[in-house]
């Protein structure tokens, strides 16, 4: 029963996505102005920033999950 609810939520989230632009207006303007001035490494820096912002929430959730696992394991051993 619990697994079917989780599956339903995941499917609904996949179909509820909206089409959007890849960058915010400020990022797009920075890339365009960098390309117009001849700089070719603006996109690389932007991509690294996006990856950093993407990885940070997963890292935080992973640390919290690991701490929760360790506390549950310590309680079961007691």
PAKE-165383 format. One line per 8 residues: number of its first residue (from 1); for each residue x, y, z of N, C-alpha, C. Coordinates in Angstrom, 2 decimals, always signed. Example, Ala and Ser with C-alpha at 12.3 -4.5 7.8 and 13.67 -1.06 7.14 Angstrom:
# residues 2
1	+13.19 -5.69 +7.80 +12.30 -4.50 +7.80 +13.20 -3.30 +7.80 | +12.85 -2.25 +7.08 +13.67 -1.06 +7.14 +12.90 +0.03 +7.87
***
This chain:
# residues 78
1	+0.83 -1.19 +0.00 +0.00 +0.00 +0.00 +0.87 +1.26 +0.00 | +1.90 +1.26 +0.86 +2.78 +2.42 +0.96 +3.56 +2.63 -0.33 | +4.00 +1.54 -0.95 +4.78 +1.62 -2.17 +3.94 +2.15 -3.33 | +2.66 +1.79 -3.37 +1.80 +2.27 -4.46 +1.59 +3.78 -4.36 | +1.49 +4.32 -3.14 +1.37 +5.77 -2.96 +2.64 +6.47 -3.42 | +3.76 +5.91 -3.08 +5.03 +6.50 -3.49 +5.16 +6.49 -5.00 | +4.79 +5.40 -5.63 +4.84 +5.29 -7.09 +3.91 +6.32 -7.73 | +2.71 +6.47 -7.19 +1.75 +7.44 -7.71 +2.28 +8.86 -7.61
9	+2.90 +9.18 -6.49 +3.45 +10.52 -6.30 +4.58 +10.79 -7.29 | +5.45 +9.81 -7.50 +6.56 +9.97 -8.45 +6.03 +10.16 -9.86 | +5.04 +9.38 -10.26 +4.47 +9.50 -11.60 +3.81 +10.87 -11.78 | +3.07 +11.32 -10.79 +2.43 +12.63 -10.89 +3.45 +13.75 -10.97 | +4.54 +13.62 -10.24 +5.58 +14.65 -10.29 +6.25 +14.68 -11.67 | +6.41 +13.51 -12.30 +7.02 +13.47 -13.62 +6.14 +14.13 -14.67 | +4.83 +13.96 -14.55 +3.92 +14.53 -15.53 +3.54 +15.98 -15.22 | +3.89 +16.47 -14.05 +3.52 +17.82 -13.66 +4.61 +18.84 -13.96
17	+5.61 +18.44 -14.70 +6.69 +19.39 -14.99 +6.23 +20.40 -16.02 | +6.80 +21.57 -15.94 +6.49 +22.62 -16.89 +7.72 +22.93 -17.71 | +7.49 +23.30 -18.93 +8.60 +23.69 -19.79 +9.05 +25.08 -19.38 | +10.35 +25.24 -19.22 +10.88 +26.53 -18.81 +12.20 +26.82 -19.49 | +12.71 +27.99 -19.25 +14.00 +28.36 -19.80 +15.09 +27.75 -18.94 | +16.26 +27.58 -19.52 +17.35 +26.91 -18.83 +17.99 +27.78 -17.75 | +17.95 +29.09 -17.92 +18.61 +29.96 -16.96 +17.66 +31.07 -16.53 | +17.99 +31.66 -15.41 +17.27 +32.86 -15.00 +17.69 +34.01 -15.91
25	+16.95 +35.08 -15.95 +17.31 +36.20 -16.83 +18.69 +36.79 -16.53 | +19.09 +36.83 -15.27 +20.41 +37.38 -14.93 +21.53 +36.49 -15.47 | +21.38 +35.18 -15.34 +22.42 +34.27 -15.84 +22.49 +34.34 -17.35 | +21.35 +34.41 -17.99 +21.33 +34.48 -19.45 +22.02 +35.76 -19.93 | +21.74 +36.87 -19.25 +22.37 +38.14 -19.63 +23.89 +38.09 -19.42 | +24.33 +37.45 -18.34 +25.76 +37.34 -18.08 +26.45 +36.51 -19.15 | +25.83 +35.41 -19.56 +26.43 +34.56 -20.59 +26.45 +35.29 -21.92 | +25.36 +35.96 -22.27 +25.32 +36.68 -23.55 +26.33 +37.82 -23.59
33	+26.46 +38.55 -22.50 +27.43 +39.64 -22.50 +28.86 +39.10 -22.52 | +29.09 +37.98 -21.87 +30.41 +37.36 -21.91 +30.75 +36.86 -23.29 | +29.79 +36.26 -23.97 +30.04 +35.78 -25.33 +30.25 +36.93 -26.30 | +29.51 +38.03 -26.09 +29.66 +39.19 -26.97 +31.04 +39.85 -26.80 | +31.59 +39.77 -25.59 +32.90 +40.38 -25.35 +34.06 +39.45 -25.71 | +33.75 +38.24 -26.11 +34.79 +37.30 -26.53 +35.23 +36.31 -25.48 | +34.69 +36.38 -24.28 +35.06 +35.42 -23.23 +34.39 +34.08 -23.52 | +35.15 +33.01 -23.45 +34.60 +31.69 -23.74 +34.43 +30.83 -22.49
41	+34.89 +31.31 -21.34 +34.82 +30.49 -20.12 +33.67 +30.88 -19.22 | +32.78 +31.76 -19.67 +31.65 +32.18 -18.84 +30.69 +31.01 -18.62 | +30.43 +30.27 -19.67 +29.53 +29.12 -19.57 +30.06 +28.04 -18.65 | +31.37 +27.85 -18.66 +31.99 +26.83 -17.79 +31.79 +27.20 -16.32 | +32.00 +28.47 -15.99 +31.79 +28.91 -14.61 +30.34 +28.81 -14.19 | +29.45 +29.13 -15.12 +28.02 +29.02 -14.82 +27.62 +27.57 -14.58 | +28.14 +26.67 -15.40 +27.83 +25.25 -15.23 +28.38 +24.72 -13.91 | +29.56 +25.15 -13.50 +30.12 +24.71 -12.23 +29.27 +25.21 -11.07
49	+28.76 +26.43 -11.17 +27.89 +26.96 -10.13 +26.59 +26.19 -10.04 | +26.04 +25.81 -11.18 +24.80 +25.02 -11.19 +25.03 +23.66 -10.55 | +26.15 +23.02 -10.87 +26.46 +21.72 -10.27 +26.65 +21.83 -8.76 | +27.28 +22.91 -8.32 +27.45 +23.13 -6.88 +26.10 +23.28 -6.20 | +25.23 +24.08 -6.78 +23.90 +24.27 -6.19 +23.07 +22.99 -6.25 | +23.31 +22.15 -7.23 +22.59 +20.89 -7.34 +23.07 +19.88 -6.31 | +24.37 +19.83 -6.05 +24.94 +18.81 -5.17 +24.70 +19.11 -3.70 | +24.62 +20.36 -3.33 +24.52 +20.72 -1.92 +23.28 +20.14 -1.22
57	+22.08 +20.23 -1.77 +20.93 +19.61 -1.09 +21.06 +18.10 -0.93 | +21.61 +17.43 -1.95 +21.79 +15.99 -1.84 +22.80 +15.64 -0.75 | +23.82 +16.43 -0.63 +24.81 +16.21 +0.41 +24.20 +16.39 +1.80 | +23.41 +17.42 +1.97 +22.76 +17.66 +3.27 +21.80 +16.54 +3.61 | +20.98 +16.12 +2.64 +20.04 +15.02 +2.90 +20.79 +13.73 +3.18 | +21.89 +13.49 +2.48 +22.69 +12.28 +2.72 +23.28 +12.26 +4.12 | +23.77 +13.40 +4.59 +24.34 +13.47 +5.94 +23.26 +13.23 +6.99 | +22.10 +13.85 +6.80 +20.99 +13.65 +7.74 +20.55 +12.19 +7.73
65	+20.46 +11.59 +6.54 +20.08 +10.18 +6.45 +21.09 +9.27 +7.12 | +22.38 +9.55 +6.95 +23.42 +8.75 +7.58 +23.34 +8.87 +9.10 | +23.14 +10.09 +9.59 +23.02 +10.28 +11.05 +21.79 +9.55 +11.59 | +20.68 +9.58 +10.85 +19.46 +8.89 +11.27 +19.71 +7.38 +11.30 | +20.39 +6.86 +10.27 +20.70 +5.44 +10.21 +21.57 +5.00 +11.38 | +22.59 +5.80 +11.68 +23.48 +5.46 +12.79 +22.74 +5.48 +14.12 | +21.83 +6.45 +14.32 +21.09 +6.52 +15.59 +20.11 +5.35 +15.71 | +19.48 +4.96 +14.61 +18.57 +3.81 +14.64 +19.34 +2.52 +14.89
73	+20.53 +2.40 +14.31 +21.34 +1.21 +14.50 +21.82 +1.13 +15.95 | +22.18 +2.28 +16.54 +22.62 +2.29 +17.93 +21.46 +1.94 +18.86 | +20.24 +2.38 +18.54 +19.09 +2.06 +19.38 +18.75 +0.58 +19.29 | +18.90 -0.02 +18.11 +18.58 -1.44 +17.97 +19.63 -2.33 +18.66 | +20.86 -1.86 +18.77 +21.92 -2.61 +19.44 +21.81 -2.52 +20.96 | +21.12 -1.52 +21.47 +21.01 -1.34 +22.93 +20.05 -2.32 +23.55
***
